[in-house]
């Protein structure tokens, strides 16, 4: 298409429609992008070019997932909306009784201004402050602030109600997300949206859908496999921790942490090492077992978490965190050695290349503790991201299943349920990739497969949910057929690209993939 500049159109007395303006805008965009790309190509070295080419190759499976979407169980979605709405109404009623009868005030719990007045003026609690957009520390009633305010006895019932109502509101909002006319929900993935290689997601290219990478387990039940198909969710096991172990081995030849990861149950091993006289399943603090505490505290410590912030994040008293860390680091001395090595790398080079070949520059002040923590977190998180994305690409190239979603360290696919015995082992083999570390050690992040007809975990109330795949022995059959009727009221839909997806699928087996 020949692009005509707006000035020329005006001189020729030609009408400049909105469509023509968009053609011109698009043409200039393409030209500038092409010029920028030419300059950027000259800056690539073998390491950065490999990352660039890999991320380009991801465009094909990502586009296919964006277009296909996931089928939604309309009947169950509508049921959940009604249940959550009833729960929210009941909590609102109780909250209003407390504020009216106890404080003689009728307020809107959704209003931050009203909550600020409630907690800091009427109840007189010490304000919890946070830096606002203007850089000024001002009182806040965000989740962190409310969790701190619930330490005051007379604020507890109010805080519990508000947090519960906010959570229900978010669930209802997600369940009312606009679907497309084919009853599918779609998302769009941004391949270059993060510095670690992790995909970012948001609403679909058609303006519907939402971010599908942070859906809580119960809400996942509304995602269902197409008729005749079955889900397989492939999840990397302890991938960040194994990445830390691999780093410690590469840098210092210390196998202790990687051996613990490969023992079968890292967190039990850690609990037994740190608390040798205690049963890992015994109670440690409140609802935490020693194993639970080892999992949370160990992971936070690996990423250079300091006791005050760890205590706040994992809800374990500061004194217990301070007891754990010295014992933990004494058992795994390569971890603080790794920190010190990366501190020197940050100060001398300002960049880091992972064992899978992804490089990142760190542009903040090199003596800034936050910049240092970003460097520590980058490497294991990037190993996880590149491992799952490489696996996704291999699965897509294998052309045996339909790729649906990527969720940071897992992927969701669907396959003809009659082919489960051969497809699931193949999927695991595509995700589990062997890497050779220093001194010839072999490194594999294992993957766990779960199969079912919806995306939630199986239970007596959810017989179609995901169960761990341990071989071709899933004797279940689908308990209910999804309703595909598009006439269910109360659900907003915008468009359908089902014919395009069907056309794409019809020739799937004949396509040549790189």
N, C-alpha and C positions, 0 to 999 in steps of 0.2 A: 504494500500500500504506500502510495506516495504521500509524504508528509509535507503540507504546505504551511508556511509560517503565518501566524495571525496577521502580521503587518501586511503581507502580500494579499491575503484575503480581503482586508479592508481596502487596499488600493484598487483591487479589482472589483470592488463593490459587491462582493459575494457575501451571502448570509453566513454568519458564524454561529452555527447551532451548538448546543451543549455537547452533542455527540462529537462534533468536529474538534471542539476544545479538548475533549478527553483523548481523541486520537493524537492530537499534537502533544499533549502532556505526556501521554504514554510513550510516544516516539522519542521525545527529549529524554525521558527517564531511561529508556533503553540505550540511547547513545551515550549518555553520561556514565551509566553503569559499565558499558563496554570499555570506555576509555579508562575508568578507574581499574577495571579488571586487568587491563593490559599492564598498568603500572604495578599492580600488586603481584602479578605473576613473576615479575623480575625480582621481587624481594624474597620469594620462597626458596628455601634450601631443601635438601632431601627429607629432613624431619618434618618440617611444616607442610611440604608438598604431599607427603604421605597422609597426613591428617586431612588435608584439603580434599584429596582424591577419595579418601574413605567417606568423608561426610557427603561428598557429591553422590557416591554410590548409594547412600541411605535415602536419597530423595525418592527413588522408585518405591521401596516398600512403605515409606512414610506416606506418600501420595495415595497409595492403594488403601492403607488403613484409614486415611482421612476420608476417602470416598465411600468406603464400604460401611463404616459405622458398626454399631452393635444393636441387635434387636432388643426391644424393651417389652417386658410383660406388663401390658396396660392394666389388666385387671388387678394385679398385685400392687402396681404403682398407685393406683387409685385407692386401694385399700389402705396402704401405708399413709397416704396423705390424710385420709379420714382419721386414722388412729392417732397420728401425731398431732393433728389439729385438735382432737378431743383432749389429748394430754396437755397441750398448750393452754386450752381454755380452762382446764381444771387448775393448772398451776397459776394462771393469771388470777383466777377467782381467789385462791388461797393467798396470793401475794397482796391482792387488794384488801382482803380482810385484815392482814397483818398491818398494812400501812394505814388503813382507815381507823381500825379499832385501837391499834397500839400507838400510832403517831398522829392521828387526826389529819392525815394528808392523803389526797387522791392524786397520784402521779403516773406519768407514762414511763414504764420501765424501759422502753426503747430509746428514750431521750437521754443522751449523756449529760445534758445540762441539768435535767431533773435529778439524775443519780448523783451528780456532783453536789447538788444542794442537799440531798438526802443524807449522804454519808459525812460530808465535811462541815455542813452547817447545822442541820437538825440533830444529827447524832454526835457531832463534834469530834470525829475521829481524826488523827494526825494525817494530813494529806499525803498520798503517794504521788510523786511527781515524775514526769517524763518530759524530755526535751521535745517541744512542738516544732512545727514547720518554720517558725521564726527564730528557732534556736534558743528559745526561752524555756526553762523548766517550769512546767505548770501542772496543777493537779489533774489526774486522769482517773478514769474508771474502766480501763481496759481489763482484759482477763487477768494479767499479772497483778494489777492493782487489787482487783476483787479477791484474788486468792490470798493476798497479804491481809486484806481487811477482814477476812473470815477468821483470823486469829482472835478477833474480839467477839466475845460470847454473844452479845446482843446483836451483832451484825451477821452472825452465821446464817440464820434462817433467810434473811433477805438476800445474802450473797448466793446461797444454794439455789434459791428460786430463780434469781437473775441468770446465773450460769446455765441452769437447766433450760430456761426459756430461750436463751440465746442459741443453745445447741439445737433445740427443737426447731427454732426458726430457720436455722441454716439447713437442716434436713428437709424441711418443707419446701424451702426455696429451691434446693436441688431437685427434688421430686417434681416440681412444677416447671423445670427447665423445658423450653420449647423443643419438641421433636420435629423431625421431618415427616412428610406425609406418608412415608412407608413404615412408620412406627419405629424408626431407628434413631439413635442418638449418635452424633458425630462430634469429633474434636479436631483440632488442628495442631500438629506438632511443629515446634520450631527447632530445627537441628542445631543451629548456632546460637541458641538462646542462653546458654550458660558457659562458664569458663571451664567447667570440668568435663564437658562432653555429654552431660545428662540432657535429655530432651526436656523441653518445656512445652506445656500445652495450654490451650485456651479454647474459646468458642470456635465453631467450625468456620470454614471458608464461606459458608452460606449464611452466616449470622445466627445460626442456631447452636444448640449444644453448649458445652462448657468444658472446663478443665476436668479430665477424667483420671488424673493421676493421684488424687487424694480422696478417693471415695471410701468411706468407712465400711467395714465388713457387712453390717446388716443391710445397708442400702445397696450393696452389690447384688442382692437377690433379684432386683428388677432387671438385671442384664441376663439375657437368656440366649442359648444357642438356637440357630435356625432349625426348623423341622428337618429331621434326618441327620443332624449334626450334633456334635458333643464338644464341650469346652475342654481344653487342656491349658492349665496355668503352670508355666515353667518359672521357678523362682530360684535365684542364686542363693546358696546357703552360706551365711556368715561371710559375705564377700568382702566387706570393708575390713573385717578383722583379719581375714586371710591375706588381704593386701598389705596390712601392717606387718604380718609375719614374713611375707615375701621380701618386703623392704629391709627388715632387720637381717634377714639371711643374706641378701645381696650386699649390704653395706659392711656387715661385720662377721658373716659366717655363723651367726648365733641361731641355732635351730629351735630354741626353747618355745617361743611363742607360736611359730608355724607348726611345730609338732603338737602343741596343745590344740590348735585349730583342727588339725587333721586326726585328732584322737577320736573324734566322733561327737563329743559334747564339750565344747570349749568352756562353757560357763560352769559346768560341774567341776571340770579340772581346775579352773581358776579358784572356785570356792574351796576346793579341797587343799589347794596350795596356800591360800591366804588364811583360811580357818581350818587347819588340819584336824582339830579335835571336834569339829561340828559336822553334823549330817547336812549335806547340801540342800536337802528338802525341808529341813527344820525351819521354824520361824526365825527370821532375823529382826524384822521391824514391821509392826502393823501387819499388812497383808504380804510383805516381801519375805520370801525364803532366802536363805544364803545364796542359792543359785540365782534368784531374781536380782539380788543386790550385786552379785558379781557381774551379771550381764550389763546392768545399767551403769554401774560405777566403772567397770573396766572399759566399756566403750567410750564413756565421757573422758576418762583419763587418757586414753590413747590419743585423743585429739587435743591434748594439752589443756583440758578443762581444769580450772582451779576450784578448790573446795567450795567457796561461797556460791559460785554460779552452778556447780554440780548439785549442791544441796537444794538450790532453788528449782532446778530443772527436774530432778528425779524424786523430789519430795522425801528425802532422807536427811535426818538432822546433820548439821555441820560437823559435830563431833565424831559421828560415825564415819563420815566421808574422810575426815582427817586421819582416822585410824586405819582406814582401808588403803589409802594411796601409798604410804611408805612400804607397807607389806607387799602390795601388788608390784610396785616398781623394783623392789628387792628381788622378787621372783623372776622378773623379766627385765634385766638391766639393759638390754639392747634398746628398749623403748626410749629412755632418757638419752641414751647415746644417739639415737636417731634424731631426736629433737635438737641436740647440740650440733649435729652434723648439718641439719637443714638451716639452723641459725647462721652458721658460717657460710652456707651456700647463698642464703638471702643477702647477707652483707657483702659478699664478694662478687656475686653474679647477678642477683636479682631475678633469676629465672630458674625453672626446674623442668626436667624432662622425665616423664614416668617410665616405668619398665616396659610399658606398651607403646612408648614412642610419642606421647602427647606432650607438647611443650607449652608452658605458660610463663609469661612475664608478670612480675608483681611490681606495680607502679607506685605503691604507697611509700611512705618513709620506711627505710629498711630497719630502723630501730623501733618501729611501732609494733607493740605486742599483737595488735589485731591483724596486721599484715602477716606477721609470723604465724599466727594461728591459721590464717587462710592457706599458707604454704603447707602446713602440717596436714590440714584436712584435704587439700587438693589431691594429693597423690593417691591415697586409698580410694577416695570417692571417684576419681577419674578412672582407676583400674576397674572398678565396678561398672561405671558407665560404658567404657569401651568394650568390656567383656560382654555385657548384655546386648549392646548394639551390634557387635560383630556377630553374635549368635543370631540376632534378628535377621541380619542380612543373609546369613547362611541358610536359615530356615526359609526365607522368601525365595532365595535362589533355588532351593531344593524343590519348590513348586509342588508340594504335596498337601499343604494345608492353607487355610485362609488366615492371614495375620489380622488381628483385630485391635489390640492395644499394647502399649509399652508403658510399664509403671516403674521406672527408675531401675529396679533390679529384677524385674520379671517381665514376661510377655504373656499375652492371652491370645490363643488361636482357637479355631474350630476346625473339625475334621469329620469326614463321614464316620458315624459311630461304628459301622461294621468293620472299619480298618484300624481299630484301636490297637490291636495286638502288635502290629508292625509300625504304626506311626509314632506312638509314644516313646519307645526306645530310640527311635531315629531322632525325635525332637531333643531328647536329652543329649544325644551324641553331638548334635549341632551346637548346643549351648555350651557344653563342657569342652573347653579348648585348652590343650596342653601348651604350656610356655616353659622354655628352658631358662632357669635362673642361673646365677653365678655358680661356679664349681659344679656344673652339670646337674643340679637338682631339678627335678620335674615338678611343675606347679600347675594344678588344676583347681578351679573353683567349681565344686560340684553343684548340680542343680536337682531340685526336687520337682516332681510332676504331680499335679493334682487334676483329677478329671471329674466332670459332672455336667449337668445341663443348665445350671445357672452359676453365677460368679461368687456366690456366698458359700461359706462352709456348710457341709451337710450336718443335719441334726434330725431328731425325731420329727420336728416341725418343718424340716426342709429336706426331704429325702432325695431331691434332685441336685443338691449342692455338691461342692467339691470334696472329694476324698483323696487321700494320698494314693498314688498309683504304685503298687508293689508287684505288678505283673498282670497278665490277662485274666484277672479273676474278679472283675467288677460284674457281679451277677445282676445288678440293678437294671431296671427298665424305666424309661421316662414315665413319671407318675401322672403328668398332665400335659396336654398339648397347648401350646401358647395360643391365645386369642389374637388373630391378626385383623380383626374387624376395625376399620378406621373410623367407625361412627360413634365410638364411645365419647360421651359429652365431657366437657370440662377440660379438655387437653388441647392446647394450641399447637398447630403445626403450620409450617410455612411452605414447603416445597418437597418435591420428590426427585431423587436422582437414581431411583431403583432401576429404571431401564438401562441407564449407563453402567451401573454396577453389574447387572445381569449380563450385559453384553461383554463386559470385561471378564466375568467369570466363565462365560460360555466357551471362550477360546483359551482358557487358562492353561490347559494341558499342552497346547501347541505352541505356546510362546517361547521364544528363545531368550534366556536371561544371561547376563554376563556372569 
